[in-house]
């Protein structure tokens, strides 16, 4: 894993304040643990901060440490270890493009080309502030590769043309429903089921005699295990 550091001082805000909703949810998480184990809530509370701000700033990490009664270095260690936490500002839409083998074999490299063309180099944020894209390891949707996670949701079975259309629609302020972009039901085969569709598999009365390959036309008299 590469070293992860906080954003440069020039990008850091002067302060951080929990929004009312975020503070209420943080307090709810604190009720899950004994007072002496408040630090156990650090990951969900850091996640609440990121949902509020889009990333974790130095003042935000300090605020979480104060809330939990933790040394700041301990919260910093957690924030810099888990790659789900953004340590620099990101765009309105964060694209996590899977580049692991199944997605690569199904066209992830072509999706990278679209991201580079429409957003910029890997890790860049578009000039309008709408998009940031990064490459990540497997997101667990290999069966519908290639795919991209945009903010919290999966967009699957993508092609360069489909991804370009998604980005244009998002930039125009449209809502693009997540899911797969071919004619399939969740992770079922594209179009329709292709296996176990013969009704005779479920109703034996619809079947007929079965001839096995290379089977003798007539079994020996003692084939049933008897003595005859």
Buried (B, 14 or more C-beta within 10 A) or exposed (E): EEEEEBBEEEEBEEEBEBEEEBBEBBEEBBEEEEEEEBBBBBBBBBBBBBBBBBBBBBBBBBBBBEBBEBEBEEBBEBBBEEBEBBBBBBBBBBBBBBBBEBBBEBBBEBBBEBBEEBBBEBEBBBEEEBBBBBBBEEBEBBBBBBBBBBBEEBBBBBBBEBBBBBBEEBBEEEEBEBEBBEEBEEEEEEEEEEEEEEEEEEEEEEEEEEEEEEEEEEEEEEEEEEEE
